[in-house]
Amino acid sequence: MDSSVSQKKKAFYFVLLMGLVSLFSDITYEGARSLVGPYLGLLGASAVVVSAIAGFGELLGYTLRFVTGRLVDKTRKYWFFATFGYAMNLFVIPTLALTKHWYAAAVLIILERVGKAFRKPAKDTITSFAGSHLGYGTTFAIEEFLDQIGATIGPLIMSITVAQNIKLETADAYRKAFGFLLFPALITMGIIFIARTLVPEPEKMEKSQDKVRSAKFDKSFHLYLISISLIAFGFADFALIGFHAQKNNILSPALIPLAYMTAMIVDAFAGLIFGRLFDRFGIVIMSVASFITSFYAIFSFGMTKEAIFLGAVLWGIGMGANESIMKATVAKLVSSEVRGTAYGFFNAIFGIAWFIGSAVLGFLYALNRYYLMYVASLTQILAAVLLLYLSVMAKRKSST
């Protein structure tokens, strides 16, 4: 009993430490993400180009995770992939301050996603080991909560920095803000080295009884992948939302990061709530979240400040659910020995759908923003229905 309590406490503190890694890393790249859309626009990129860059970056970042996830399982070098990935993920961001053309900025934006591809399967697998003690939904919810605190602080810092440099040209004010992000990047790497020193073999935290579960991807898992693909397809990147707000002069340059910050605040609490509910009620909670999120595009691509901020709230609910419940589901379905591969496969499918969806949504926006609204809402509703069906299947299976 005492040993079990001790292991649970150790797992809890480790999750908090990894949450701090997420917090400071999110200050860095979510701060930058709040401005990359408008920044690319100022450098001469069109709506289609902005959406394509965001989508291609996500595609590469997600599909590469299938490769890195398999390498993580094969080598068991969890910390190597996490450390190397974070270094690339974070240190390309301040370099945006040196760019003068949209294609140079695009290369850095894509490299940032590649860095995330290296570290994400390893980081999720490391965190999941502690989840066997705390509950997977709760574990990823705690990490997501701290993650989104950083994602809230980052855009706020960008907004303040841009406002303080308002006398400069807008692009130069953005460059000043990007340069400042070097500091949280350095703090992140410091915390990673501390965590690695304290827990050099995180796989030893996994409960032994959790290692005997099946690693097979059954029909339910494939149906689950279809569901999350629909969610990804219809979930517009905030870069396009920011582009819309700037192009139509709905929000000022300083208010765009605040809209993103609003989404991140909602994301933090939504992830915490949905994660806890997931441990109690299961996948039906994901269906509820998808249905709520289905209305985001109607407001995010509206023509008033109020509509865009309401859209940011709904967008944040979707992000919170995606970042906590989706990963928790994968952890419950497969054993620790192949969890890196599972996360890599899951993320690759999600990324392909997001890339195709980003390109389609950008094209639809260029034609007529209402087309984007219809498609985005429909895909989220279809996902909600499919997830509800999966929930019913799971209940029937457990009762037999």
N, C-alpha and C positions, 0 to 999 in steps of 0.2 A: 504493500500500500504506500509506504513512504517513498519507495523507489519510483512508483508510478507518479506520485505527486511531484517529486523532484524532476522527473523527465518532462512533465507537463510545464513546470515553471521554466525549465531550461528552454523548451521549445517556444514558449511565449516570449521570453526575452530575446531569443534569436529572431523571431518574427518581427519584433519591434526594431531590432538592429537592421534587418534587411528592409524594413519599412522606411528607416531613415535614409538608406541608400536610394530608395525610390523617391523619397521626398526631395532630396537635393538634386538628384538627376532630373526630376521633373521640373524643378525650378529652372534648370538649364534648357532642356529641349522643348518643354511645353511653353516656356516663356518665348522661345524663338518661334515656335509653331504658331503662336497667336498673331505673328506679324509677317510670316513668310508669304502668305497670299497677297496682301496689299503691297509688300516689298517687291515681289515679282512683277506685280502690275505697274509699279512705279518705274521699274527697270525696262518696261516695254513688253511684258508678256501679256497675251490675250487670255480670256476666260478659259478657252479650250486648252491652252498651253499650261495655265496654272493648275487646272484640274488633272491634266495628263501627267504633269510632273509629280503632283501629290499621289496620283494613282499608281504611276510606275514605281515611285519610291516605296510605296506600300507593297506593291507586287513583289519587287525584288527583296524587300525586307522580310516578307512573309514566306515566299517560296524558298529562300535560302535556309529558312529555319528547318525545313525538312532534312536538309543535308547536315546542318550543324547539330540538329537533334539526334540524328543517328550517330554522329561522331561523339557526342556527349555520352550516349549509352555505350558505345564501343570502347572509348578510352577511359570513361569514368573521371575525366579531368574537369569536373564541374567548375572549380574556381578559375582554371585557366581560361575557359571560354567566357565566363562571366567578366573577368578582369579585362581581358583583351577587348571584348565587345564594348564594355563601358568606356574604355579609353577612346576607341574610335567614335563611338556614339556621341560622346560629349565634346571632345576637343575640336571637332570640325565646326561646331556651332559658332564659337567666337570668330572663326575665320570668315564668316559671312560679312563681318565688318570691313573686310578688305575688297569685297566684290564691287564691280562697277557695271556689270552686264548680267542680264537674267540667266544666260546659259552657264556662267560661272557659279552663280548662286544655286542653280539647279543641280549641278554636279555635287556640291556640298550637301544639299538637302538629301540627295539620293545616298551619299556616303553615310550620312547620319543614320539612315534606315538600315544600311548594310551592317553597321556597327550593332544596331539593335538586334539584327538577325543572329549575330554571333552570340550575344549574351542572353537573349530571351529564353530559349529552351533550358539552358543551364540554370538561369535564375529561377524560373518557374519550378524546375525539378528540385532545386535546393530548398525552396520555400515549401514545396509539397511534402517533403520529408517531415517537417515540423507539423504539417497538417494532420498527420495520422494521430497526433495527440490532442489537438485542439478542435478538430472538425475542419474539413476542407473549405467549406463555405465561410466559416468564421476566419480561418487563416488568411485566405485571399481577400476577405473583406477588410481585415485590419491593415494588410499591406496596401490595399487600394485606397483606404481612408487616408493613410499617411502619404501615399502617392499623390493623391489629389490635393492635399494641403500644399504640397510643393507645386502642383499644377495651378493652384490658385495664386500662390505667392509670385510665381514666375511671370504671368501676364501682368500682375499688379506692378511689379518692378519695371517691366517694359513700358507700361502706361505712364508711370511716374518719370522714367528716364526720357521718354519721348516728349512728355509735357515740359520737362525742364530744358529741353533743347529745341523748343518750338520755333525759336528765332532762326534756326538752321533750316535748310531745305529738308523736306520730309524724309527723303532717302538718307540724308546724312544723320538725321535724328535717329532713324532706325539703326544705322550702323553703330552709333554710340551705344545703343541699347544692347546690340548683339555682342559688342566687345566686353560689356560688363559681365556677361554670363560665364566668363572664364573662371570667376571666383567660386560659384557653386559647383562647377565641374571639378575643381581641385578638391573641394571638401568631400564630394562623392567618392572619389578615388581613395581618399584617406580612410573613410568609413569601411570601404570594401576590404582594404588591407587589414583593418582591425578585426572585422568579422572572419576573415580567412585565418587569421592567427588564433582566434579564440575557438573556432570550430573548423579545423582543417579537413575533417571527414564528415560532412553533413549527412551522408547516406546512413550513418550509424544511428541517427535519430528515428529512422523509420521503424514502426512497430513490426515485429516479426510476423504477426498474423496477417498484416496487410500485404505481405510479399507473395502470398499464394494465390492471389486473384488472377483470373484469366486475362491474358494480354490480347486476346482475339478481338478484332473489330467486327462485331455482329451487325445484323440488320438494323437494330435500334441505333447503333453508333453511326451507321451510314445515313440513316434518316435524320439523325441529329446534325450531321455535317451539312445536309441539304438545308436544314432550318437556319443554321448560322450563316450559310452562304447567302440566303435570301436577306437576312439582316444586314450583312456586309454590303451586298449589292445596292441596297436602297439607303445606305447611311452615308450621306455626303460628308466629305472632309471639311473641316472648319475653314480651310483655306478658301474654298469656294464661297462659303457663307461670308467670310471677311471681304472677299472680292466684290460680292454683291452689295454689301453695305457701303463700301468705298465708292464703287462705280456710280451708284445712285445717290451719293451724298446723304445717306441716311444716318450714318454714324461718323463722327469725327475720327481722325487717326488715333487720338488718345482714348476714345470710347470703344474702339474695336477690341483691344485687349481686355477691357472690362467686361465686354459681352462674353468673351472666352473664359474669363475668370469666373463669371457667374455660372457658366456651364461646369467648370471644374469644382466649384463649391457643391453644386447639386450632385455631381458625380461622386464626390467623396462620401456624402451621407447616403446616397442611393446605393452605392456599393456595400456600405456597412449594413444597411437595412436588408437589402436583398440577399446578401451573403448569409445573414443569420436566418432569414426566412427559408433559404434554400436548405440549410441543414435540418430544418423542421418539416418543410412541406415538399421539398423536391423540385423537379423540373417545371411544375405548373407555375412557379413563381417567375420563371423566365418567360413564359407565355404572357403573363400579366404585364411584365416590363416591356415586351415587344409591342403589345397592343397600345400601351400608353405612349411609347415612342413613335408610333405610326403617324402621329399628328405633327411631329416636329417640323417637317418641311413646309407645311402650310404657313407656319409662322416665321421660320428662319429665313424664308425667301419672300416675306411680306415687304411692305413699303413704308413701315413706320418703325420708330425706335422701340415702341412697346412690343410690337410683333416679334422683332428680332430677339429681344431679351426673353420673351416668353418661349420662343423657339429654342433659345440657348438652354433654358431650364429643361425642356423636353429632350433636347439633344444630350444634355448631361445625364439624365435618367438612363438613356440608352447606353451611354458610355460606362456608367457605373455598373449596370447589369452585365454588360459585355466583359468587363475587366475582372469581375469577381465570380459570377455564376458560371460563365463559360469555362474558365480554367478549373474551377472546383469540380465540374462535371467530368472533365477529362481525368482528373486525379482519382476520382471514385471508380472510373471504368477500367483502368489498367494498373498493372503492378509496377513497382518502382524500377524494376530492371529494364523496362522498355518505355518508361514514362517520357524520357527525352524524345524518343522517336514519335510517341503519341502526340506530344505537344508540337513537334515539328510538323507532323502530318496535318494536324488540326489547323495550325497557323498558315500552312501553305494553301490549304483549301480556302480558308478565310481570306487570305491575301489576294488570291486570284479573283475571287468574287468581288472584293473591294476595288481592285484595279479595273475590272471590266465595268463595274458599277460607276466608278468615278469618271471614267471616260464617257460612258453613256449619259450620266447626269450632267456633265459639263456640256456635252453636245445638245442635250435637251434644253439646258438653260439658255444656250446661245440661240436656239430656235424660239422658245417661249418658256418662261419660268413656270407657267402652270403645268406644262408637260412634266417637268421635273417633280412638281408637287404630287401629281397623280401617281407616277411610277414609284416614287419613294414611299408614299403611304401604302400603296397596294402590296409591295414586297414585305413590308413590316407586318401587315395584317395577315398575309399568307403564312409568314413565319410563326406568328402567334397561334394560328389555327393548327399548324403542324406540330408545334411544341405541346399544345394542349392534347393532341392525339397521342403523342409520345408519353405524356404524363399518364394518360388512361391506360396505355399499354403496360407501363411500368407497374401500375397498381394491380392490374390483372395478373401480371407475372409474379408479383410478390405474394399474392393471395392464393396462388396455386401450389 
